[in-house]
Amino acid sequence: MRISTLQIYSVSDIGMRNAQSAINKTSEQMSAGKRLLTPADDPVAASSILRLTQHLGRIEQYEKNISAAQNSLDQEEVAVQSVITLMQRVKELAIQAGNTGTMTPSDYDSVAAEVESRLGELFDLQNTRNSSGQYIFSGHQGNTQPFTREGSGKYVYQGDEGQMRIQVSETGSVAVSDSGKNLFVDIPSGHSTFNTRPSAANQAVPPARIDVGEIIDQDAYEAFYPRDMKITFNAPESVSPAGTNYTITDDRGRVLAENVPYEQGEAIEINGARVRITGQPYPGEAATPATIDFGAVTLVDFSGAAQSVTLTVGGKSETLVLDRLVNNAADLAAALSATAEEITGSGADRNAQKLANLGLTVSPTGLEAARGQNITVRNGTADTDQVFGVTTQNQGTTSTNGELATPGDSFVLESSNKQGLLTTVSRFSLAMQNLDGSPESIEALNEVIAQTIDNIDRAETHLTSAQGELGARMNTLESSQELLLDTRLHNEEVIGDLEGLDYAKATTRLQMQSLVLSAAQQTFVKVANLNLFNYL
């Protein structure tokens, strides 16, 4: 077999390059301290390392989440503890104010001034922000101020009832906030109470406001509880002389007070509750009465055989009986409003009551529905057509000029067995401000003080329970953090085993590869000298 010089050089070159490549790779491994430099070095191990590295990245994010969660919960815990401390001071002031036999008017002025100051502090605490400028007690609405002040002593929660949660592990999350409504509003009260609010449909500009309200007769309110009340403003034409007025109804629509004149800021007292409305509420518009005018009345004698017509107003119908001589419009009005029968058994004696049921009045000029619901007269005969002067047969005649009243602004007193902290402190302050030295005001103050102390005790219990929940969440974060640390160490150890380099083996291998390269080089020198020209 003959080997060409080109073959000798090519084989030698390939061998030396392979040997040099092996040396270079081993040197790189020793320099990097890793066995795997590319996935091709060990595909199975490279796949495991990639999976473990991704897990380490998630662990790093979870650790950052835990740190952020701990900061949020620490801030919430400080705010809640500050509220508890503040309420303890208000309780001390309430106990002090209960000494009505020794307290002077100036003493009450001083206590009321401090309570107002504490009320401002409480308001600020419940609107606490975190380092990012987010409100921590607004639920999911971190950019919305949770509590706003509306009217005299009235505070409204504007957030939602959600909790912000943060992921702290592959399958676990922890709540890092609490709703201000749950913490500071939905506190069980020691007595039946109410909350006030304006209707969302109110139209007055600027809007009229209702204050926080107070209970001036607990027994009277307990007798009415748990009904709600609604104050609705009526058109000025509803009273004479015309003026702003309101009607109070319960949540079943039963009228409790009707067309009461309104004076801005004047106390409204009903069922043991007292509220004040300030501003000028939108009064609404009065109804335009619906009418059916009698036409030319033709004489008809119904005394021989009674006939009837059906009157319908607002979907409600009544059948009225005509059982007497009708000679003119006055006779017709008298027949429609009859309270006695001309023909025994005709039923005409119930006509007046049926008109009242429909809210109708009748006069020689015609029928009128003052509330603006249109009137229909139907199911009559040719004779009733003649006396009414309009068509009464079949579908009859329907008025078209009635217009319903447009309701004015309304305000709701919602019964409740819960009372917020701001409301409790605000009502305590209001009771001291209303103290005029009379036995009645002193008695009212004593009752409010007793309720204030009781509600503060309940609030402390409620908030202490919330602190316990906060502590449980912080413990969860700590245990999650420890588990993540253990997992991180384990993953790093496994990655080290998979890609780590055994320096002793690598050193031995490098020496062997260097020897191979040296042998290849020396062999090449000797083989390269094997030339026939050397023997000529």
Number of C-alpha atoms within 10 A of each C-alpha: 3 4 7 8 12 9 10 13 13 11 12 19 15 12 16 19 14 15 20 17 14 17 20 14 14 20 15 14 20 17 9 13 15 18 22 19 15 9 13 10 12 14 12 11 17 19 12 13 22 13 13 18 16 11 16 18 12 16 20 15 15 21 21 14 20 25 15 14 24 18 15 18 20 16 18 23 17 13 19 21 16 15 22 20 13 17 22 16 15 22 20 13 19 25 14 16 22 18 11 15 8 10 12 13 15 9 13 19 15 12 19 21 15 16 22 18 12 18 23 12 15 20 19 13 18 24 20 18 20 14 9 7 10 16 23 30 34 30 23 19 20 19 14 17 19 25 20 13 12 14 16 16 20 20 22 19 18 16 21 18 15 18 18 19 15 17 16 24 20 10 6 11 19 19 17 22 23 22 22 25 23 18 19 21 19 17 22 16 21 18 15 19 22 24 21 22 19 19 14 9 9 18 16 16 10 10 15 20 22 24 21 27 26 25 22 22 16 19 13 14 20 15 11 17 17 16 16 17 25 23 23 23 26 29 22 19 15 18 16 8 8 11 18 23 22 26 17 21 18 17 14 9 10 10 13 14 13 17 19 17 15 17 16 13 15 11 14 15 15 18 18 16 19 17 18 19 24 16 16 18 27 22 24 20 17 20 20 17 19 24 25 22 17 20 16 13 20 17 16 16 16 19 14 11 11 16 18 21 22 18 25 19 21 14 11 9 17 17 19 25 23 29 25 22 16 21 14 17 22 16 18 26 20 18 25 26 24 22 15 15 18 20 17 10 8 18 19 27 23 18 23 20 15 19 22 11 13 19 15 21 17 21 17 14 15 17 23 22 24 20 19 21 27 24 27 21 26 22 16 20 16 10 18 23 19 18 24 23 16 19 21 26 18 12 13 18 16 20 17 14 14 19 16 16 18 13 17 22 24 25 22 21 24 17 18 18 16 18 22 25 25 23 22 25 23 23 23 28 25 21 20 24 15 12 18 11 12 9 10 12 16 19 15 19 25 20 18 25 25 15 19 25 22 15 24 24 18 16 26 19 14 17 20 15 13 17 17 12 12 20 15 12 19 20 13 17 22 15 12 19 21 13 13 20 15 12 15 19 13 13 18 16 12 15 19 14 15 18 19 16 18 14 14 9 10 16 14 11 15 19 13 14 20 16 13 18 21 15 14 18 15 12 12 18 12 9 13 13 10 11 10 7 7 7 6 5
